[in-house]
Amino acid sequence: MAMGVPTVLGIALTAVNSVLLTVIAFVWLRNYRQFRSTMVLGLLGFCLVLLVENLVGLVFFLSSMKMLYAADPIAGQVALGMHLLELVAVSFLTYVTLK
């Protein structure tokens, strides 16, 4: 079964989100090692949980979820929209973290 455009774009956005979250995690890990701040540790924990969510989502996109999105195009479009919103949020977070 061929993947539709929303599914392919969802996979791409999830992969980009995962890369950006990995960059943020490394910066926050370095900062935690330097400052030992519980706030930075909390940010690192948040980032790691979101990264795991994206990686699990990527696995589902590549396996069983493509059937769901092929069966219901609205579900694929909603998932794509959510990943696009997440990309916007993670992009802002990456920008301010690297500043």
N, C-alpha and C positions, 0 to 999 in steps of 0.2 A: 504494500500500500504506500503510495507516494505521500510525502509530507506536504502540507499546504504552506502557503507563504507565512501565515501567522505562527505556525510551529517552527519554521526555519528561523524567522526573526526572533522568536522567543528563545530559541537555543543560543543564537548569537548574543542577544542581550544578557542572558544568564551567564554566558562565558565572560563577557566584558565586565559584568558586575563582580564576578569571582576574581578576575585579575585585579580590579581596583580595590576590592576588599583585602586581597593579599598584600598589596602595596601599603594600604593603611595599617594592616596588622603589623607589618614589619616596623613601620615608623613608631607605632604606639608601643611595641615591645621594646624597641631601643629606648624610647622615652621612659618607660617604666623601669628599665634597668638603671637608668641614670638618676631619676628623681624619686623612685619608690613611692609614688603617689597612688592612693587608692582610687582617685578619680580616673587616672590613666589606666589603671588595672580594670576598672569597670568598663571603660571605653574599649579596651582590648577584648574583654569578655563579650561585649555586645557585638563587636566586629567578627569575632570567631564564630559566634552562634549564627549570625547572618551569613557568613561564608559557608558554614555547614549546610544551612538551609538552601543556599544557591547550588551547592554541589549535589545535594540530594535531588533538588529540582531538575538539575541538568541530567542526572541519571534517569529520572522519570520521563523527561522530555525525549530522551533517546531510546526509551524502551516502551513501556505500556501506555504512557500518556498520549503518544502520537495517535493511537487509535481513538481515544476520547475526543481529541481535537479534530480528527478527520470526520468523526460521526456528528459532531456538533460544532459548526463553525463559530457560533457565538462564544462558546467556551474558549476557543483558541484566541479570539479577538480580545476577550476579557483578560486572559492570561498575558497576552502580549501587552496590553495597556498597563497592567500591574508591573510587569518587568520594565517597561519604559519609565514609569513613575519612579521605580526603585533606582534605575540608572541615573535619573536626574538627581535624586537625593544623594546617592553614593558619589556622583561626580562632584557635587558641592562639597561633600565631606572630604573627598580626596584633595580637592583644591585647597581648602583651608588647612588640612593636615600638612600638606607639603609646603605651605607658606611658612 
